[in-house]
């Protein structure tokens, strides 16, 4: 079973990976992604980030 420190590190790694994906997606929007596709992708990434950072709340 993972220790509390390992779980904390894994959560932080997940948050950083999601944040990186969100910022990369924003850059893609600026490069000409269609507005509906961009909105959908950004919404999904934002929901994933919210879930990873506030697991006790429903999303």
Secondary structure, DSSP 8 states (H G I E B T S, - for coil): ---HHHHHHHHHHHHHHHHHHHHHHHHHHHTT--HHHHHHHHHHHHHHHHHHH-TTS--
